[in-house]
Amino acid sequence: MNCAHRKRAVRMMQAGLTVAMLAAAAATAVADVTLVADGKSDYVIVLPAEASESEKWAAEELVAHLKQMSGATLAVQTAAEAPEKAVVLGFGDAAKALGVEADPSLGDDGFVVRTVGSRLVIAGSRVRGTLYGVYTLLEGLGVRWWYPGETFVPSQATIVLPEMNDRQVPKMEYRDMMFLENFSAAGRLWAARNKVNGMAWDDTPEKLGGRYRVSGNLVHSYNSLLDASGVKMTDAMWAQRDGKPKVRSQPCLSHPDVLAAVVKAVIAQYKADPNLEFVVVGQEDNGNFCQCEACAAIDKEQESNAGQVIRFANQVAEQVQKEIPDAKIVTAAYQWSRKPPKTLKPLDNVYITLCSIECDFAHPLAAGSNPENKAFKEDIEGWGKIARKIFIWHYVGNRDHYLMPNAEIETLVPNTKFFADNACAGIFNQGMHVGSGTDMVQLKMWLLAKAMWNPEADSRTLIEEFCNGFYGPGGAGVLKYLDAIHGVAHKQEFHNGRRVHLNAPYLYPEVLAAAETALRQAENAVAGQPVFERRVRHAHMGVWYVLAKRGPGTATWRAVEDAVDVKLDLAAIADSLARVVDEWKINRICDPIEVKPWIDWAKQYAAAIKESDRLPVPPELADLHPSSYRLVQACQFDMYPKWWAPAEGASDGWAAHVPSAGWHTQYGLSPKEDFEPGKQYKLTVRAKADLKDGAQGEVWEFGVYPKGKTLRVTAEQLGQGQWRTFELGPWAPQEGQYFWTALKGSGAKAVSIDCLWIQEVQP
C-alpha cells in the first residue's frame, strides 16, 4: 500500500468505518469515492422511479447528515441511469445498470454497500434494507445515535470512501426492546437508525421501515382472542382449578369450543392484516393453568405443563392453515409452561416465545453457573431441538428501583449472543416501559441495538466505545464506575433478577466508595463542558440514590466519605437528584410510583437533618445513642408501598401506606448495614391503622423472610389512628432476608408505617 493509501486507511479508521468496509479497503484500495471535498460535492443521490417511503427517507437522512458533517448538500434525483458521480439508493434501474441486482436472500433488513467505479450503491429491500444500508454507511463515517435526542455527527470537510463491497444480513429477523423512550417520535427514529425493527409493537411510519408485524405481545393473548371471537364463554370453557372454573384466568385448552373460538379469531386477524409474520396464541400472565382431566393427562404424559399448551397450539395452527395457508402462530414457554414437553413437538408453523423471567442477569446465561440460569440453559437447548423458530422475551432493568445501579450491563451482549447461538429468530427486551431516564438506560438501549444486529460483537469494545463517545473525557471514570459495580459478579454468585433490593452485594459500602470515587473523577474530567456534564450527572444518579436511601451515619455513608475525603451533604445529593430528574425527564422511581414524592421527601429529610444537626427519630429512640440501633425510614424502604405521603406524627413526616394484602412494602436486610452475621437482633416497627368499623381479630402482619419470623397484629393491638410500636424477635438475621408487611383479613382499610429499627439483643 503506498503512502496515500495508508493515509486514507488512517482516515477511514478514525472515521469509524465498519470492519467489513475496512477489510474491503485494505484488500482492493484501487478506486476512491471522494464524496465531499473541502465542504463541496458534485455527487447526486439517485432514487428509483418507484422509490418506497423508506428509500425516500434514506435519501433525506443521507443528505441531512452529510450536510451537518461537511457543509455540502447533495441533490436528490430520480433516474434510470446514474451519472459518473452518484450515490445510488435501492435496487432500481440505476443499480441494475451497474450490475447490482436485487437479492431476495437479503430479506427485509439486509443490504449491500458497493462501489462501482466512482459510484456508490446502497441497496436493500424497499421495506427497510436500503434505509439500514444508509444508516450503516453513516455509522461508518462516525455518526452515532446514542439515545433519542443524543446524537454525535463528526465534522469532516472532506469525505473519502474506499472501494467497498459490504453485504450485511442480520442473524436475527426480529430485534426489539420496550423502554418508555421508544414510545415517541424521537424514540422510533432512534430505533430505525439503530436497526431495531420491532418498534415495541408500536405502529411506525413507513418511512422508518414500519415494523416487524406481529399480532399480540409475543406471550399473552388467549383471553383477548376469545373476546375478539364473539363466542360466549361458559364456566366449562375456563381453566378448572380444584374442580371449579377460574373465570378470566386461563381457558381450558382441551375444550372444543375454546379451540373453535381461538381459530375464528386468528383467521379474522390474518384477514384484517395479511402482512402479519405471525399471530400470538399464548397464555395469560398468571399460574392458573387448567387441571381438568384432559389437560392434566397430556401434561402428565409430557412431564410438563407445556403439554397442553403445545397440543392446543398445534390444533389451532392446523385448522387456521386450512384457510390461511401461510399462517404461523407463536405460543409461549413462560413460567409454568417453560419446560419443553417430553415427546410432543410444535408443528413447523408453530413458533415458541421463551421467557427468561426467573433468570439471574448479573451472570451470563451461557455459563449456567447458578440453578436458575442452568435450568434456563437446559430449556432453551431443549426447545431448540424441537421448535422450528424460537423468540426470546428477555428482561432488562430493575423494576423496584429505577434509579439504582444494576449489575446487568456486562451480560447484555453475551446473553444476546447466547440467544443467537441457540438459533433464536428474535429477541424482545422488556425494559422500563413506564419510566424514562432509568439507570444507565442510554448505554443499555444502545448496547442491545448493536448486539441484536451483530451478536458476535465484543461486549467490552462496545461498552468502551459508548462511554468514551457519550461521556467524552468522563468516559474513563464512568468505565471505572461500571467495573466497580460489575466486578462483584465476577467474584461471587448471587441472584440478580428483575427485582433487585438495596442489599445487593454490589451495593456494599466498599463498592459504593469505589463507585463514587470513579464518578467524581468523571465529573472533574468534564467540568465546563455542559453536554458531557449533564450525561455524567445521569450516570452519577445511581450512587446518589443509594446514598440517599441509606442516609447519613450509615456504613456506606462513612465508607464513601473516607474514600473521597470529603464530608457528604444530603441536601446537595437531594438537589443533584432533583436536577437529574428534571434534565432527563425521569417520571418514576419504580413501576407504579412517581418519582416526585420521593424527591420531595429527600429534600425535606435533608433539611430536617440540617436544622437539628441529627437524624429525625421516633420518640421511642429519642434517648438512645444512634450507634445502638439501625433506623430505616419508610422512604428508605426497598419495594414500593402503594403510596409514600406526608403523615402527621411520623418521625420524619412521611409514611408508607399499606392498603392491601400483597407484600408491597419490603426492605432487604444487609449484613454490611443492618446486622452482623451470627448475632441476635430484634426488629421494631412503628405504625398506625385506619380500621373499618367493628374490626376485630388479626388485621395486619409483618415479618422477616425467608427463614425468619412473622408477627400478626390484632385490631385491638393496633388501635385506631395512633402511632404504636410492634416488636419482632429475637432472631439471627441471615444474608438475603428481608422485612415485609401486609394487611391480613378485611378489618383494616390501610396501615401506615413510619419507620423500622433494628437493635442487637445481648445474650
Secondary structure by P-SEA (a helix, b strand, c coil): ccaaaaaaaaaaaaacccaaaaaaaaacccccccccccccccbbbbbcccccaaaaaaaaaaaaaaaaaccbbbbbbbccccccccccccccaaaaaacccccccccccbbbbbbcccbbbbbcccccaaaaaaaaaaaaaccccccccbbbbbbbcbbbbcccbbbbbbccccccccccccccaaaaaaaaaacccccccccccccccccccccccccccaaaaaaaaccccccccccccccccccccccccccaaaaaaaaaaaaaaaaacccccbbbbcccccccccccaaaaaaaaaacccaaaaaaaaaaaaaaaaaccccbbbbbbbccccccccccccccccbbbbbbcccccccccccccccaaaaaaaaaaaaaaacccbbbbbcccccccccccccccccaaaaaaaaaaaacccbbbbbcccccccccaaaaaaaaaaaaaacccccaaaaaaaaaaaccccaaaaaaaaaaaaacccccbbbbbccccccccccccaaaaaaaaaaaaaaaaaacccaaaaaaaaaaaaaaaaaaaaaccccaaaaaaaaaacbbbbaaaaaaaaaaaaaaaccccccccccaaaaaaaaaaaaaaaaacccccccccccccccccbbbbcccccccccccccccccccccbbbbbccccccbbbbbbccccccccccbbbbbbbccccccccccccccccccccbbbbbbccccccccbbbbbbcccccccccbbbbbbbccccccbbbbcbbbbbbbcc
